[in-house]
Amino acid sequence: MNLEYKSLLPQDFHPGSRVWIYQSNRIFGMMEALQIEKMLHDFIAGWQAHGDKVKGYGTLFFGQFIILMADETQTGVSGCSTDSSVRLIKAIEQQFNVSMFDRQLLAFVVKDKVQLLPLAQLNHAMENQFITGDTLYFNNLAATKAELEKNWIIPVKESWLKGRIKTAV
């Protein structure tokens, strides 16, 4: 699995640009992915905050993660513009029959694939070595472009999860 995504991020966005990561509970098929990319493109083209164009970016990574980004150096993203992005994600949920807001569903790279695991099963997975401290974890809490570049795909032992694991990592 090629995890090189950083070169696909917009280079002209400020490192402090706000980021929202939405993880699907399943991988999207090719036709679905193409439809989602179009929906994201159309949304970004019309994204506004108080009548001003938002410098935005949206894409689907690894067939399962929608990344939205707003460079607020020119136009700040307000409640209404954030709400419009949430409506987009909810529309994707409904159209493709997926869940995009389940923060209890964790994503890891296992055997060269994205594998999902409920948070409640984390310790069981560690005890049975389904995942280890070195397993790569998708830290969907990254909130800025800089965090997305440095802390999105990281080993479990470097993530917030290490505090939730009963055994030593």
Secondary structure, 3 states (H helix, E strand, C coil): CCCCCHHHCCCCCCCCCEEEEEECCCCCCHHHHHHHHHHHHHHHHHCEECCEECEEEEEEECCCEEEEEEECCCCCCCHHHHHHHHHHHHHHHHHHCCCCCCCCEEEEEECCEEEEEEHHHHHHHHHCCCCCCCCEEECCCCCEHHHHHHHCEEEHHHCHHHHHCCCCC
